[in-house]
């Protein structure tokens, strides 16, 4: 019987927040590139290759790494094609080729403590992710197992970008909405490692602003721009910190498949780079030091 892997606290490791803060500053970027590989949309030259998912994502990563503050592979897109080993190889490639760019495993895990311990091993030991998304709606004991890795990030779902999120996240719980309770708990009681962050969708800028008020400078992962239609200006103005940072604004399909219908991976990668640069620059034009009206481009977040 195999003994489960335990957290390795012996080797020094930069924390998720340290890596993210450095990436914000050195890359002058709040853009997170989501990696949602769909083989049906790959260039023709990858057709039939057993390593197509790895090669496609590697090409996108290498073309955009200097423009991104983080990469976010969505585990379902790999697992559905039995490509978990390609996901492991991809994350190892990012760490080796682009050190310092944090990798967020978008898994949205949420279960009781003993199962959560196994999910944490999966995210942090098997896949070597720097952070993982977690569903906090089973409470604190379902979050705590991830905090056994004090240098890794734990990004809690708070106000999600889908319209149906309002069914539960807007429920009144003692005079506040449920997503507000999650934000307060994350900021005030649960953040024992200092590595928590929250997911707040770009499709709801008013809620982004409310969460920012509740959590101070805690990082926010913001999906929903690009294919989901979230507004970049509204997102940045609602969610930026006082120094024009604090956000990981995710774009996936709009960057990955900007080169649709082109035959070669090189063309896809070049188109992805162009889309990523345009998105990063669009974000940066709205970053500003509060009260000064000047762009915060180049400032440490």
Residue pairs with C-beta under 8 A, 6 or more apart in sequence:
4 117
4 118
4 121
5 121
5 125
5 126
7 124
7 125
7 148
7 149
8 125
9 150
13 151
14 22
14 100
14 151
15 150
15 151
15 152
15 153
15 194
15 195
16 102
16 130
16 131
16 151
16 152
16 153
16 195
17 153
17 194
17 195
17 219
19 100
19 101
19 102
19 130
20 69
20 70
20 102
20 153
20 219
20 248
21 245
21 300
21 301
22 100
23 29
23 68
23 69
23 70
23 100
23 101
23 102
24 30
24 69
24 245
24 300
24 301
25 298
25 299
25 300
25 301
26 100
27 66
27 67
27 68
27 69
27 101
28 280
28 284
28 297
28 298
29 67
29 68
29 69
29 280
29 283
29 284
30 69
30 236
30 245
30 247
30 248
30 249
30 280
30 283
30 284
30 287
30 301
31 67
31 68
31 69
31 249
31 251
31 276
31 279
31 280
31 283
32 68
32 69
32 70
32 71
32 72
32 104
32 221
32 248
32 249
32 250
32 251
33 60
33 61
33 64
33 67
33 68
33 70
33 71
33 72
33 250
33 251
33 252
33 255
33 276
34 71
34 72
34 73
34 74
34 106
34 223
34 250
34 251
34 252
34 253
34 255
34 256
35 57
35 60
35 61
35 71
35 72
35 73
35 74
35 77
35 90
35 252
35 256
36 73
36 74
36 77
36 252
36 253
36 256
37 53
37 56
37 57
37 77
37 78
37 83
37 256
38 77
39 46
39 52
39 53
39 56
39 81
41 256
41 257
41 260
42 52
42 56
42 268
43 56
43 259
43 262
43 263
43 264
43 265
43 267
43 268
44 263
44 264
45 263
45 264
45 265
46 52
46 55
46 56
46 265
49 55
51 86
53 77
53 78
53 81
53 83
53 86
54 83
54 86
54 89
54 90
54 93
55 265
56 265
56 268
57 73
57 86
57 90
58 90
58 93
59 265
59 266
59 268
59 269
59 272
60 255
60 256
60 268
60 269
60 272
61 71
61 90
61 93
61 94
61 97
61 98
62 97
62 98
62 269
63 269
63 270
63 272
63 273
63 276
64 255
64 272
64 273
64 276
65 71
65 94
65 97
65 98
65 101
67 273
67 276
67 277
67 280
68 101
68 276
68 280
69 101
69 102
69 248
70 101
70 102
70 103
70 104
70 248
71 94
71 101
71 102
71 103
71 104
72 103
72 104
72 105
72 106
72 221
72 248
72 250
72 252
73 87
73 90
73 91
73 103
73 104
73 105
73 106
74 106
74 252
75 84
75 87
75 105
75 106
75 107
78 84
78 86
78 87
87 127
88 126
88 127
88 128
91 103
91 105
91 127
91 128
91 129
92 128
94 101
94 103
95 103
95 128
102 130
102 131
102 153
103 128
103 129
103 130
103 131
104 129
104 130
104 131
104 132
104 133
104 153
104 155
104 221
104 248
105 123
105 127
105 129
105 131
105 132
105 133
106 132
106 133
107 119
107 122
107 123
107 132
107 133
107 134
108 133
108 134
108 135
108 157
109 116
109 119
109 123
109 132
109 133
109 134
109 135
110 116
110 134
110 135
110 136
110 137
110 138
110 142
111 119
111 138
111 142
112 138
112 141
112 142
113 141
113 142
113 144
113 145
116 142
116 143
116 144
116 145
116 146
117 145
117 148
119 132
119 145
119 146
120 132
120 145
120 146
120 148
120 149
123 129
123 132
123 146
123 152
124 132
124 146
124 149
124 152
129 152
130 152
130 153
131 152
131 153
131 154
131 155
131 195
131 197
132 146
132 152
132 153
132 154
132 155
133 155
133 156
133 157
133 199
133 221
134 142
134 143
134 146
134 154
134 155
134 156
134 157
135 142
135 156
135 157
136 142
136 143
136 156
136 157
136 182
136 185
136 186
136 190
137 157
137 168
137 182
140 185
140 189
140 190
143 154
143 156
143 190
146 152
146 154
147 154
147 192
147 193
147 195
150 193
150 195
151 193
151 195
152 195
153 195
153 196
153 197
154 193
154 195
154 196
154 197
155 196
155 197
155 198
155 199
155 219
155 221
156 182
156 186
156 196
156 197
156 198
156 199
157 182
157 198
157 199
158 169
158 179
158 182
158 183
158 186
158 198
158 199
158 200
158 211
159 165
159 169
159 179
159 199
159 200
159 201
159 204
159 207
159 208
159 211
160 169
160 199
160 201
161 201
161 202
161 203
161 204
161 223
161 224
161 228
161 230
162 201
163 203
165 179
165 201
168 178
169 177
169 178
169 179
170 177
170 178
170 179
171 177
171 178
172 178
173 181
174 181
176 184
179 207
179 211
180 210
180 211
180 214
182 198
183 198
183 210
183 211
183 214
183 215
184 214
184 215
186 196
186 198
186 215
186 218
187 196
187 214
187 215
187 216
187 218
190 196
191 218
196 218
197 218
197 219
197 220
197 221
197 248
198 211
198 215
198 218
198 219
198 220
198 221
199 220
199 221
199 222
199 223
200 207
200 208
200 211
200 220
200 221
200 222
200 239
201 207
201 208
201 222
201 223
201 224
201 228
201 230
202 208
202 222
202 223
202 224
202 225
202 228
202 230
202 231
202 232
202 234
202 235
202 249
203 224
203 228
203 229
203 230
205 231
205 234
205 235
205 237
205 238
205 239
206 238
208 220
208 222
208 235
208 238
208 239
209 238
209 239
211 220
211 239
212 220
212 238
212 239
212 240
212 241
212 246
217 241
217 242
217 246
218 246
219 246
219 247
219 248
220 239
220 246
220 247
220 248
221 248
221 250
222 230
222 235
222 239
222 247
222 248
222 249
222 250
223 230
223 250
223 252
224 230
224 235
224 250
225 231
225 232
225 235
225 249
225 250
225 251
225 254
225 279
226 251
226 252
226 253
226 254
226 255
226 279
227 252
227 253
227 254
232 249
232 279
232 282
232 283
232 286
233 286
235 247
235 249
236 247
236 249
236 283
236 286
236 287
237 286
239 246
239 247
240 246
240 247
240 286
240 287
240 288
240 290
240 296
241 301
242 289
242 290
243 289
243 296
243 299
243 300
243 301
244 287
244 288
244 289
244 295
244 296
244 297
244 299
244 301
245 287
245 296
245 299
245 300
245 301
246 301
249 283
251 275
251 276
251 279
254 275
254 279
255 272
255 275
255 276
255 279
256 272
257 268
258 268
258 271
258 272
258 274
258 275
259 267
259 268
259 269
259 270
259 271
259 272
262 268
262 271
284 295
284 297
285 295
287 295
287 296
287 297
288 294
288 295
288 296
289 296
289 299
